[in-house]
Amino acid sequence: MVTDQIADYLTRIRNAVAAKHRVVEVPSSNLKKEMTKILYNKGYILSYKFNDEGVKKTIKIALKYHPETKVSAISSLTRISKPGLRKYSNAKELPRVLNGLGIAILSTSKGVITDKEARKLNVGGEVLCFVS
């Protein structure tokens, strides 16, 4: 049994990128669905598909690579807030990833959003992970 579902999600993607896999399949949850949508909208993954049929609900994620150099669009995925130590940030102190080149995914009262959207909405929340 996995105790930290988000860390497992990020690790599966990280391992698939390291092994140069085209598709990775992860167990589904509402939070992971929202994180996947953010990764797709920001251009870190090629596509995704939610499989909500049957007992095992999964997310299939097609990873994005450069066509010539085969370098992944995702260079790093880092878990920030952990079950043992939650990390929260208010609207004025939101983290910047690679000086604005990467994104931070936050869980806020407005839903799961990026750090840039949180700045626009002037909301803070739990910093789930950094993506670059």
N, C-alpha and C positions, 0 to 999 in steps of 0.2 A: 504494500500500500504506500502510495506517495503522499507525503505530508504537505509538500509545497507544490501545488499544481502549476503555478506560474513559472517557477524555476525549472520544473520538468518540461514545460512547453518551450522555454527558451533554450534549454539544453538539447532537446530533440532537434530544433532548428539549427543550433550551433554545430551539432555533430553531423547533420546532413550536409551543411555547407562545407565542413572540413573534409567529408568523404566525397564531395562533388556530386551529390545526388540531385536529381531533377525534381523529385517529389518527396515530400515527407508527410506522414499521416500522424496526427496527434489526437488524443482524446478531447472531446468537445466540452465546453462550458460557456455560459453567456459572456463571462469576462474574456475568455480566450477568443471568442468570436469577435468581440469589439476590438481587441488588440490586433487580430488578423486583418480586420477592415482598415485599421490605421496603417499597418504595414503596407497594405495594398495601395491605399490612397497616397501614401508618401513615396511610392515607387521602390520599396525594398523587396517586394515579391512580385512574381509575374501574374499569378491568379490564385484563387482559392475556391473550394467547394465544401459546403456544409452537408454532411450526410447524417440526417436526423431520423433515419429509418432503423427499426430494430432496437435491440437492447443497447448495443454499443454505438453511441453517437460520436462521430469523428469529424475532423477537419482535414481535408487534403490541401496542402499548400505546395504550389509550384514555385520553386526558387528561381531567382533571376540572376543570370550570369551575363558578363560582357561577351558578345558573339565571337570576338577574335582572341582575346586574352584569357577567356574563361575565368575571370575574376568575379567573385560574388558581389552583388550590390550591398550585402550585409557584411561589414568588416568586423563589427563587434556587437554583442548583445550582453548587457550587464544587468543583473538583478540588483536593485538598490534596497527596496523595503523588503525585509524578510520576516517570517512569522515570529522569530525571536526578538527582532528589533525593527519596529516599524519606523519608516522615515516619512515625515510630513513636511510640507513646505507651504508657507503662505503665499499670497499673490505677489508680494513685493520681492520675495527671495527665491523665486523659481529657478532651478538650475538651468544652465546653458550647456549643451553637449557640443564639444568641438567648436566652441565659440559660435554656435548657431548652425553649424553644418549638419549636426545630428539632431535626433529628437529624444525627448524624454516623454514617456507615456505615464499619465497620471490618472488616478481614480478620484474623481471629484463629485460634488453634489450635482453637477451638470452632466455626469456620465464619464465614460473613459475617453479622455482627450489628450492631445499633445501639449507640450509646454507653451508653444506659440499661441494655441487657441485659448489656453488658460490665462495667458497674459491679456489677450483681447477681452475675455469675459471677466477679468479681474477676480479670478477664483483660485484658491489653493487646494491642495489635497495630498493624497498619498502618492509618493513617487515610486511607481512600480519598477520601471527599468529604463535604461539608456540604450538607444539604437544608433549606430553610426556605420 
